[in-house]
């Protein structure tokens, strides 16, 4: 959640997120990979840096899944 909150303020690279979040670079990169695979963030290479940004469609899908789960209307758990 902290990573998504940081990215909600705009596109960032790992080098900017490490001091902001207080996480080790390898741990942050691991979590960004998981968020990328889940479709919640995307990364674009700029030289040696990868700039990460939130994927609005991914967040909307997650929000809908969570709402379905909470309301008991048959949300699918993957």
C-alpha positions as a printed NumPy array, in Angstrom:
array([[  0.   ,   0.   ,   0.   ],
       [  2.876,   2.371,   0.783],
       [  4.333,   1.833,  -2.691],
       [  0.995,   2.564,  -4.342],
       [  0.559,   5.654,  -2.159],
       [  4.015,   6.899,  -3.191],
       [  3.253,   6.272,  -6.867],
       [ -0.092,   8.067,  -6.565],
       [  1.97 ,  11.274,  -6.454],
       [  3.428,  10.521,  -9.885],
       [  5.94 ,   8.385, -11.73 ],
       [  8.995,   7.392,  -9.694],
       [ 12.091,   5.235, -10.045],
       [ 13.398,   2.876,  -7.382],
       [ 16.178,   5.321,  -6.514],
       [ 13.527,   7.882,  -5.506],
       [ 11.325,   5.384,  -3.657],
       [ 14.054,   3.776,  -1.507],
       [ 14.646,   6.802,   0.758],
       [ 10.977,   7.768,   0.712],
       [  9.77 ,   4.329,   1.851],
       [ 12.785,   3.281,   3.92 ],
       [ 13.069,  -0.104,   2.213],
       [ 16.142,  -1.862,   0.886],
       [ 16.46 ,  -1.583,  -2.895],
       [ 16.196,  -5.336,  -3.476],
       [ 13.056,  -5.63 ,  -1.314],
       [ 11.422,  -2.676,  -3.066],
       [ 12.282,  -4.113,  -6.488],
       [ 10.758,  -7.448,  -5.462],
       [  7.487,  -5.793,  -4.402],
       [  7.39 ,  -3.665,  -7.553],
       [  7.748,  -6.847,  -9.62 ],
       [  4.798,  -8.399,  -7.769],
       [  2.712,  -5.249,  -8.337],
       [  3.718,  -5.267, -12.031],
       [  2.721,  -8.917, -12.415],
       [ -0.617,  -8.123, -10.749],
       [ -1.211,  -5.339, -13.287],
       [ -1.252,  -2.6  , -10.642],
       [  1.882,  -0.761, -11.8  ],
       [  3.88 ,  -0.548, -15.002],
       [  7.521,   0.199, -15.612],
       [  9.181,   2.019, -18.507],
       [ 12.934,   1.981, -19.002],
       [ 14.629,   5.368, -19.342],
       [ 18.335,   4.732, -19.836],
       [ 19.441,   2.687, -16.83 ],
       [ 16.389,   3.631, -14.764],
       [ 12.94 ,   2.095, -14.736],
       [ 10.191,   4.614, -14.086],
       [  7.164,   3.094, -12.325],
       [  3.624,   4.371, -12.543],
       [  0.203,   3.218, -11.356],
       [ -2.019,   1.372, -13.837],
       [ -5.5  ,   2.902, -13.354],
       [ -7.264,  -0.058, -15.017],
       [ -5.512,  -2.476, -12.682],
       [ -6.539,  -0.477,  -9.627],
       [-10.138,  -0.289, -10.823],
       [-10.24 ,  -4.058, -11.329],
       [ -8.774,  -4.615,  -7.852],
       [-11.277,  -2.199,  -6.328],
       [-14.167,  -4.036,  -7.988],
       [-12.868,  -7.423,  -6.823],
       [-12.543,  -6.142,  -3.25 ],
       [-16.02 ,  -4.605,  -3.307],
       [-17.476,  -7.872,  -4.612],
       [-15.641,  -9.815,  -1.948],
       [-16.801,  -7.532,   0.876],
       [-20.398,  -7.417,  -0.357],
       [-20.484, -11.186,  -0.807],
       [-21.735, -10.866,  -4.369],
       [-19.574, -13.665,  -5.672],
       [-16.235, -11.986,  -6.196],
       [-13.677, -14.419,  -7.539],
       [-10.625, -14.978,  -5.395],
       [ -7.592, -15.943,  -7.476]])
